[in-house]
Amino acid sequence: MPLNNEQKKQYKSIGHDLKPVLIVAGNGLNEGVIAELERALADHELIKVEIRSEDREERAAAIAGLCKAGRAELVQTIGKKALIYRKNPQPNKQLSNIHRFK
């Protein structure tokens, strides 16, 4: 289910102070990056990722690939950073950024 504008606003506010937990560099979307994405989304639900590419189209493609691979939704993208969300049906309240910062 897509996020509504109110949810996006709330998640952007939470994501403002988050540090990137995933950095995609020269190797692109390999198995290690996808595995770390899965772990981070399962633990935190809302994560910030950094794409280290100078080309806008490459960054946009990498972000779209991350969202597709992680079955997640893009909340916001600013420059080389993106905020990605995937709901966890059984979140850990100590790890989930949504529950920790509400």
Contacts in CASP RR format, 6 or more apart in sequence:
PFRMAT RR
TARGET T0000
AUTHOR 0000-0000-0000
METHOD contacts of the structure
MODEL  1
MPLNNEQKKQYKSIGHDLKPVLIVAGNGLNEGVIAELERALADHELIKVE
IRSEDREERAAAIAGLCKAGRAELVQTIGKKALIYRKNPQPNKQLSNIHR
FK
2 73 0 8 1.000
3 11 0 8 1.000
3 73 0 8 1.000
3 75 0 8 1.000
3 85 0 8 1.000
8 75 0 8 1.000
8 76 0 8 1.000
11 46 0 8 1.000
11 75 0 8 1.000
11 76 0 8 1.000
11 83 0 8 1.000
11 85 0 8 1.000
11 98 0 8 1.000
12 75 0 8 1.000
12 76 0 8 1.000
12 83 0 8 1.000
14 46 0 8 1.000
14 97 0 8 1.000
14 98 0 8 1.000
14 101 0 8 1.000
14 102 0 8 1.000
15 46 0 8 1.000
15 48 0 8 1.000
15 83 0 8 1.000
15 97 0 8 1.000
18 46 0 8 1.000
18 47 0 8 1.000
18 48 0 8 1.000
18 83 0 8 1.000
18 97 0 8 1.000
19 48 0 8 1.000
20 48 0 8 1.000
20 49 0 8 1.000
20 50 0 8 1.000
20 81 0 8 1.000
21 40 0 8 1.000
21 44 0 8 1.000
21 47 0 8 1.000
21 48 0 8 1.000
21 49 0 8 1.000
22 33 0 8 1.000
22 36 0 8 1.000
22 37 0 8 1.000
22 40 0 8 1.000
22 47 0 8 1.000
22 49 0 8 1.000
22 50 0 8 1.000
22 66 0 8 1.000
23 49 0 8 1.000
23 50 0 8 1.000
23 52 0 8 1.000
24 33 0 8 1.000
24 49 0 8 1.000
24 50 0 8 1.000
24 51 0 8 1.000
24 52 0 8 1.000
24 53 0 8 1.000
24 62 0 8 1.000
24 66 0 8 1.000
25 52 0 8 1.000
26 52 0 8 1.000
26 53 0 8 1.000
27 33 0 8 1.000
28 62 0 8 1.000
29 62 0 8 1.000
29 65 0 8 1.000
29 66 0 8 1.000
29 69 0 8 1.000
33 66 0 8 1.000
34 69 0 8 1.000
34 70 0 8 1.000
37 47 0 8 1.000
37 49 0 8 1.000
37 66 0 8 1.000
37 69 0 8 1.000
37 70 0 8 1.000
38 70 0 8 1.000
40 47 0 8 1.000
41 47 0 8 1.000
41 70 0 8 1.000
41 72 0 8 1.000
41 84 0 8 1.000
41 86 0 8 1.000
41 88 0 8 1.000
42 88 0 8 1.000
43 92 0 8 1.000
43 95 0 8 1.000
43 96 0 8 1.000
44 95 0 8 1.000
44 96 0 8 1.000
44 97 0 8 1.000
45 85 0 8 1.000
45 86 0 8 1.000
45 87 0 8 1.000
45 88 0 8 1.000
45 91 0 8 1.000
45 96 0 8 1.000
45 97 0 8 1.000
45 98 0 8 1.000
46 75 0 8 1.000
46 83 0 8 1.000
46 84 0 8 1.000
46 85 0 8 1.000
46 96 0 8 1.000
46 97 0 8 1.000
46 98 0 8 1.000
47 83 0 8 1.000
47 84 0 8 1.000
47 85 0 8 1.000
47 97 0 8 1.000
48 81 0 8 1.000
48 82 0 8 1.000
48 83 0 8 1.000
48 84 0 8 1.000
49 63 0 8 1.000
49 66 0 8 1.000
49 81 0 8 1.000
49 82 0 8 1.000
49 84 0 8 1.000
50 80 0 8 1.000
50 81 0 8 1.000
51 58 0 8 1.000
51 59 0 8 1.000
51 62 0 8 1.000
51 63 0 8 1.000
51 80 0 8 1.000
51 81 0 8 1.000
51 82 0 8 1.000
52 80 0 8 1.000
53 59 0 8 1.000
53 62 0 8 1.000
53 80 0 8 1.000
59 77 0 8 1.000
59 79 0 8 1.000
59 80 0 8 1.000
60 77 0 8 1.000
63 74 0 8 1.000
63 77 0 8 1.000
63 82 0 8 1.000
63 84 0 8 1.000
64 74 0 8 1.000
66 72 0 8 1.000
66 82 0 8 1.000
66 84 0 8 1.000
67 73 0 8 1.000
67 74 0 8 1.000
67 84 0 8 1.000
70 86 0 8 1.000
71 86 0 8 1.000
72 84 0 8 1.000
72 85 0 8 1.000
72 86 0 8 1.000
73 84 0 8 1.000
73 85 0 8 1.000
73 86 0 8 1.000
74 82 0 8 1.000
74 83 0 8 1.000
74 84 0 8 1.000
75 83 0 8 1.000
75 84 0 8 1.000
75 85 0 8 1.000
76 82 0 8 1.000
76 83 0 8 1.000
77 83 0 8 1.000
88 96 0 8 1.000
91 98 0 8 1.000
91 99 0 8 1.000
93 99 0 8 1.000
93 100 0 8 1.000
94 100 0 8 1.000
END
